[in-house]
Amino acid sequence: MAEQFEPIIIGFTCNWCSYRAADLAGTARVKYPPNIRLIRLMCSGRLDPTFVLKALAEGADAVMITGCHPGECHYIEQNYKTLRRYLLLRRVVAQMGIEPERVKLVWASAAEGVKLAKEIEILVEEIRAMGPLNWPGRMAHAQTAAGAMAGHTNGAGISQPIPEEVRA
Amino acid sequence: MSDNHEKERVGVYVCHCGTNISATVNVEDVAVWAREDMSDEGVVVSRDYKFMCSSLGQEMIERDIEEEGLTRVVVAACSPHLHEATFRGACDRAGMNPYLCELVSIREQVSWVHTDKEAATQKAKAVISGGIERVIENEPLDPLFVPIHPDTLVVGGGIAGIQAALEIADSGKKVYLVERDPSIGGHMAQFDKTFPTLDCAACILTPKMVTAGNHPNIELLTWSEVERVEGYVGNFVVTIKKKPRYVDTELCTGCGICWEKCPKKVIDTEYEAGVGYRTAVYTPFAQAVPKYPVIDPETCTFFLNGKCKACQILCPTDAIDFEQKEEFISVQVGNIILATGFDVFDARRIPQYGYGRLANVFTSLEFERMCNAAGPTNGEIVLRDGVTQPKSVGIVHCVGSRDRRYNNYCSVICCMSSLKFAHLVKEHTDAEIYDFYIDMRTAYKDYDEFYLRIMEEGTNFIRGRVAEITDAARNLEEEGKLIIQAEDTLAGRQRRIPVDMVILALALEPRHDANQVAKKFGISCSHSGWFIEKHPKLDPVATMTEGIFIAGAATGPKDIPSSVAQGSAAAARVLSFIGQGEIELEPIRATINAQQCSGCRICNTMCPFNAILFHEDLMVSEINHALCQGCGTCVAACPAGAISGSGFSNEQIMSQIEGMMRLDMPRLVEMVPV
């Protein structure tokens, strides 16, 4: 009897496109695995990179960032800023020892419920194959080794208190 | 986690939605879990109910707010896009700030997309847990109210723009109507007849143009373009560039002596679509509104080599002014309607149709001008030689439309205008007509009846896309003709039909500069380049930018009735805003804490709405809440953490993440052996 790893994925959605795509997937009864939990933002441009780090630090195995297709941003061009941050963020997480594939960017218009569901399915399969991240555990181990660094600003340069679990 | 858990009293309401949710999520179990396991997080009441959005469900929430002293409400039901306003309203009625209510979607994002009841229930708990943590960080917000300036800007003087301007002006409000050509009228002014009634376009359009030109509430700004748009709904400041006419409109009487005497004749590629001529000083057509001509400095002999001045010498009122410079004026308006229309497809892009190479291949616009009684041939349908009447005419549909190489969309009007061409050819000549179509699209009132009429008139219809138009004859019959090669998909064979003249029904395309215009006004274009509606079905003339409306073919291919309807619809939306006097805006806005701002100005460049201004004296940035659209990009960008975003604050999102991650799914589940 084999065991299957069930990852937890946090998804950030744009109020105008991908959140509506998720709504549409629901209305159309498109099925996708229950491993993803979606958070609504007004725009993918609102995505502070620390949100992604926070999700991973809280134990998520992957993060999916979603937004309007290039050229179709509700706020004109903010998804290009998301793209820039995403590319930088992948390098940052890689430097932290996390597989950059755990952070994924998907463009999905309000009409692309099926596409969003498919992308979720693909990411769940990829992360299942990759195995758990267990960043809280890894961080605790690393920090014990390196000495306490509590209160230090985090990777994105924004002062956010490091979560208790990480600090511990 | 926040210390607010002890202070706040949270109510959790889990909806069955009939069986839409309860069939996949164990809602009773979720309600019990919230009451028992989430009490440390501040949950004091938790209930499940068949239809939470019903009046009984809402009253239940209202009663609990009053009797249990709830300070926060979480409703786990459908998407916030459906019922957020409903539950916020219930909270408001019970005296709670509506923004302290959070709607968590467990229908669209859980019960409708998952099948495993246990996993779905677990996920429902996780997202509700996120909602509980988030709502505790919610702050009471008040809607923003912005006064509406009663004047309106209409951009584009085609039929949609004229209609919108007249509707608003007739209600007693002032309109600035900006048109970049010398006259209003748009594409409709170029047409001869209009389908399906065959009214003469000029007969129905020019009275409206004259009314718009003379209307006391309409300030006509032709030969002008919008240069810059600043401000926000209710309070836009628009800079308009008035291009030099080189004619003093105060003195000009429109007598026409200047263009009669102008010795320079050039091909008119705009109004006459390249089949007629105009002079260097000109009005596009006889009924132009306003009646004042413009001088085209690119072709005027005086501008080219400093000689001539015939118009100036002969003008009886001394209205010609070669020294005129472009002028910028600034107007304040509350709302803007964009009715900027369309461009036609460039037929040269399909070389196998031979346009530009084979003389007697005409475009639909050229044909419109040719059969117009006021056009270059006085309404005679003749070949390019200007004298020979065609004995056979081929009409080709979908030139640039419904074609993966050019535009996937249907251009809507071409089937009907092609049928109209078939009728006009029949009316003016004895020619045999061959009409090549892919599908005949004659939806809307009296359109299919028109199709029947044209069939009865004896037009030959061939169903199939034209492969090639060539002058390479294969036999004597084809000699000297244009041969249309097409697959007749009804007969199931290839056909070669020799004709004297071909008319290409061109696709409608977005204006070549639609993207720049959209950017200027802060709205978006679709992938194909048409302006995007706020909602394609339910809000077709509004845009995502408050106070900017769209009408006519700028939003996608449209016939005249639809363009007029949209012009009126946009006017109605504007008038309702003006009538309200002020507008309520969602209070999702970013705010800069001046104490924390380091003046780095990173946020300044992030904002596409120019909502962030920098105080040079204080070295801090500040956000104008009326301009801010609430996207939150600056909040995420601020390296000092000095910007907070109401409705989507860092605290709210961080807490939501914590809440969602509290409930681990069983991470290793036993797989059923295969």
Interface residues (C-beta under 8 A of the other chain):
Chain A: M1 A2 E3 Q4 F5 E6 P7 I8 I10 W16 Y19 R20 A22 D23 A25 G26 T27 R29 V30 K31 Y32 P33 P34 N35 R37 L38 I39 R40 L41 M42 C43 G45 R46 L47 D48 P49 T50 F51 K54 A55 E58 G59 A60 H69 G71 E72 C73 H74 Y75 I76 E77 Q78 K81 R85 A117 P132 G157 I158 S159 Q160 P163
Chain B: S79 P80 H81 S105 R107 E108 Q109 V110 W112 V113 H114 T115 D116 A119 A120 Q122 K123 A126 V127 G130 K519 G522 S524 C525 S526 H527 I532 M544 I588 M606 P608 F609 Q629 G630 C631 G632 T633 V635 A636 A637 C638 P639 G641 G645 G647 F648 N650 I653 M654 Q656 I657 E658 M660 M661 D664 M665 P666 R667 L668 V669 E670 M671 P673
